[in-house]
Amino acid sequence: MKSIHKIQNIIHIGANKTATTSFQDYLFSKIRKIGYIGNKQDQIKIIEKELKNLRSQDDFYYNPVNLKKIIKELKNKNIDTLLYSDEDILTSNNLTRCAKRLKNLLPRAKIVITIRNQISALESWYLSHGSTLKMVPKKYFRKYVSFDDWIEYCFQFRDDFVTPLQSSPLKAMDYNMIINIFAKSFGSKNIKILLYENLIHKKDEIFYDWSEILMVSEKTIRLKLLKKKFLRKSQNKRKIISGKNIKNIIKYFSLSNYLINKKYTLNLEQYNYPL
């Protein structure tokens, strides 16, 4: 009797500003034993609409048939891991609905989330997405926005969308809320939390973690990632948050960080997370 080859399901939800795109480009989509679906891969032109609908559309528009078909096709290949990776899920304004839809697609999946000190992450988010105007009339496109104005705007609309496509970065970095939502659908034991800072300061640890998650050798992880430019960069040296803004950010995130730090024993103190 032919044995059944078991394929593990992994859902990687980011978070934003934790080198997710680099992992998608250099690692996830480059290993033969991984069936990869999500951002930054060859199939994106075919399934981009379905991915967007999963994140943001009402049930009237969301139809999982095409995604299920692609998942089935990938699983019929010689793979060990089916990996769904999409950090834009965390900027959805309805995370619970996203989690339930992902549960329907990959019911026995493990959830992987990489978190980052929100002070550093907000600096990076601002430099990438907030320092110039986007999704505005042409006359105003790419007009400069100061950090103070941007962060004030984020706080003002912290429970809403800051663009037509993205919820507030503050909401997307409330890691306790995010983890609780996905734990409700997938179970706390199926949540794996990684620290972005380990990618900078403890590469051996993060390579080991990903080796265990993906069932791929550490040597392979190293070969795919270690020489890449993003790993040679340290965290942003340009400190643009100070004074009142730092106090507001610490106040906003301290309870959320405290709760996951205690529950999952993360030792966030070592990287000066707001606590």
C-alpha positions in Angstrom: 0.0 0.0 0.0 1.4 3.4 -1.0 2.1 5.7 1.9 0.5 9.1 2.0 2.9 12.0 1.8 1.9 14.5 4.4 2.4 18.2 3.5 2.5 20.8 6.2 0.6 24.0 5.8 2.2 27.3 6.9 0.6 30.8 6.8 3.1 33.6 7.2 1.3 36.9 7.9 4.3 39.2 8.1 4.3 41.5 10.0 5.0 44.6 7.9 8.5 46.0 7.9 10.1 42.8 9.0 11.9 41.9 5.8 8.9 39.9 4.6 9.4 40.9 0.9 13.0 39.8 1.0 12.1 36.4 2.5 9.5 36.0 -0.3 11.9 37.0 -3.0 15.0 35.2 -1.9 13.8 32.2 0.2 10.2 31.2 0.0 9.8 31.3 -3.8 13.3 29.8 -4.4 13.1 26.4 -2.7 11.8 23.5 -4.7 10.2 21.6 -1.8 8.1 24.6 -0.9 4.8 25.2 -2.7 4.6 29.0 -2.4 1.5 31.2 -2.8 1.3 34.8 -1.9 3.0 38.1 -2.6 6.2 38.3 -4.7 5.9 35.2 -6.9 5.2 34.2 -10.5 1.6 33.4 -9.9 0.8 36.8 -8.6 -0.7 38.1 -11.9 -3.1 35.2 -11.9 -4.2 35.3 -8.3 -3.7 39.0 -7.4 -7.4 39.7 -7.5 -8.2 36.6 -5.3 -5.5 37.6 -2.7 -6.9 41.2 -2.6 -10.5 39.9 -2.3 -9.5 37.6 0.6 -8.0 40.6 2.4 -10.5 43.3 1.8 -13.7 42.4 0.0 -17.1 41.4 1.2 -18.2 37.8 0.9 -20.3 38.8 -2.1 -17.0 39.4 -4.1 -14.7 36.8 -2.4 -14.7 33.4 -4.1 -12.0 30.9 -2.8 -12.4 28.5 -5.8 -9.4 29.8 -7.7 -7.2 29.8 -4.6 -8.3 26.3 -3.7 -7.5 25.2 -7.2 -3.9 26.6 -7.0 -3.4 25.1 -3.6 -4.5 21.7 -4.9 -2.2 22.0 -7.9 0.8 22.9 -5.7 0.1 20.0 -3.3 0.1 17.6 -6.3 3.7 18.5 -6.8 6.7 17.0 -4.9 6.6 19.4 -2.0 7.0 19.1 1.8 5.5 22.5 2.7 2.6 24.6 1.4 3.5 28.2 2.3 1.0 31.1 2.1 2.8 34.4 2.7 1.1 37.8 2.7 1.9 40.6 5.1 -0.8 42.8 3.6 -3.3 40.8 5.6 -2.4 42.8 8.7 -3.5 46.0 7.1 -7.0 44.6 6.4 -9.8 46.3 8.3 -11.3 42.9 9.1 -8.7 40.5 10.4 -11.2 38.1 11.9 -12.8 37.5 8.5 -9.3 37.1 6.9 -8.4 34.5 9.6 -11.6 32.6 9.0 -11.0 32.6 5.2 -7.5 31.3 5.7 -8.7 28.6 8.0 -11.1 27.5 5.3 -8.3 27.4 2.8 -5.7 25.7 5.0 -7.5 24.3 8.1 -4.5 22.6 9.7 -2.0 25.4 9.2 0.5 26.9 11.5 0.7 30.7 11.7 4.1 32.4 11.6 4.4 36.1 12.5 7.6 38.1 12.8 7.2 41.2 15.1 9.4 44.3 15.4 9.9 47.0 18.0 7.1 49.4 16.9 9.3 52.5 17.3 11.8 51.2 14.8 9.0 49.7 12.6 7.1 53.0 12.5 10.3 54.8 11.4 10.7 52.3 8.6 7.0 52.5 7.6 7.2 56.3 7.4 10.3 56.3 5.2 8.8 53.7 2.9 5.1 54.8 2.8 4.4 57.9 4.8 6.9 60.6 3.9 5.1 61.5 0.6 1.5 61.6 -0.4 0.0 58.8 -2.4 -3.5 57.9 -3.7 -4.2 61.6 -4.0 -4.9 63.9 -7.1 -1.9 64.3 -9.4 -1.3 67.9 -8.2 -0.6 66.6 -4.6 1.1 63.3 -5.5 4.5 62.8 -3.7 4.2 66.0 -1.7 6.4 65.8 1.4 4.8 64.8 4.7 6.8 65.4 7.9 7.0 62.6 10.4 5.2 64.6 13.1 2.2 65.2 10.7 2.2 61.6 9.6 2.2 60.0 13.0 -0.4 62.5 14.2 -2.6 61.4 11.3 -2.0 57.7 12.1 -3.1 58.3 15.7 -6.1 60.3 14.6 -7.3 57.5 12.3 -5.9 54.6 14.3 -9.1 52.6 14.1 -9.7 53.4 10.4 -8.0 53.3 7.0 -5.1 55.8 6.5 -5.4 55.1 2.7 -8.2 53.5 0.8 -6.3 50.2 0.9 -4.5 50.2 4.3 -5.6 50.3 7.9 -3.5 52.4 10.3 0.0 51.2 10.9 -0.8 51.4 14.6 -3.5 48.8 14.2 -1.2 46.6 12.0 1.4 46.6 14.8 -0.9 45.7 17.7 0.6 42.3 17.9 -1.4 41.0 20.8 -4.7 41.7 19.0 -3.4 40.1 15.8 -2.1 37.0 17.6 -5.3 36.6 19.6 -7.4 36.8 16.4 -5.4 34.1 14.6 -5.1 32.0 17.8 -8.9 31.9 18.0 -9.1 30.3 14.5 -6.0 28.2 14.5 -5.2 27.7 18.3 -2.4 29.2 20.4 -0.2 26.2 20.0 -0.1 26.8 16.3 1.2 30.3 16.5 4.9 30.8 16.1 6.3 34.3 16.9 9.7 35.4 15.7 11.6 38.6 16.5 12.8 40.8 13.6 15.7 42.0 15.7 17.2 38.5 15.8 17.6 38.7 12.0 20.1 41.5 12.7 21.7 40.4 16.0 21.2 36.6 16.2 21.2 35.2 12.7 22.0 31.7 13.8 18.8 31.7 15.9 16.6 33.0 13.2 18.0 30.6 10.6 17.4 27.7 13.0 13.8 28.8 13.5 13.1 29.0 9.8 14.8 25.7 9.2 12.4 24.1 11.7 9.4 25.9 10.3 10.1 25.1 6.7 11.7 21.7 7.2 14.7 22.9 5.2 18.3 22.7 6.2 19.9 25.6 8.0 22.6 25.5 5.3 20.0 26.1 2.6 18.6 29.0 4.6 22.0 30.6 4.9 22.8 30.2 1.2 19.6 31.8 0.2 19.7 34.7 2.7 23.2 35.5 4.1 24.7 37.2 1.1 21.6 39.3 0.4 21.9 43.0 0.8 19.0 43.4 3.3 20.9 41.3 5.8 24.0 43.4 5.6 21.9 46.5 6.7 21.4 47.2 10.3 18.2 48.8 11.6 17.6 52.2 10.3 20.2 54.6 11.8 18.3 57.7 11.1 16.4 58.5 14.3 13.4 60.5 13.4 11.1 59.8 16.4 11.7 61.8 19.5 10.1 63.4 22.5 6.3 63.4 22.7 5.9 60.9 19.8 8.0 58.3 21.6 6.0 58.7 24.7 2.7 58.3 22.8 4.0 55.2 20.9 5.2 53.6 24.1 1.9 54.3 25.8 -0.1 53.0 22.9 1.7 49.7 22.5 3.0 48.9 26.0 0.0 46.8 27.2 -0.2 44.8 24.0 3.5 44.0 24.1 3.4 43.2 27.8 0.6 40.6 27.3 2.3 38.7 24.4 5.7 39.0 26.1 4.3 37.3 29.2 2.2 34.7 27.5 4.8 33.6 24.9 8.0 34.3 27.0 9.6 36.5 24.2 12.1 38.6 26.3 11.1 41.8 24.4 13.1 43.8 27.0 16.4 42.8 25.2 15.3 44.9 22.2 13.7 47.8 24.1 10.2 47.1 22.9 7.6 49.5 24.4 6.5 47.8 27.7 
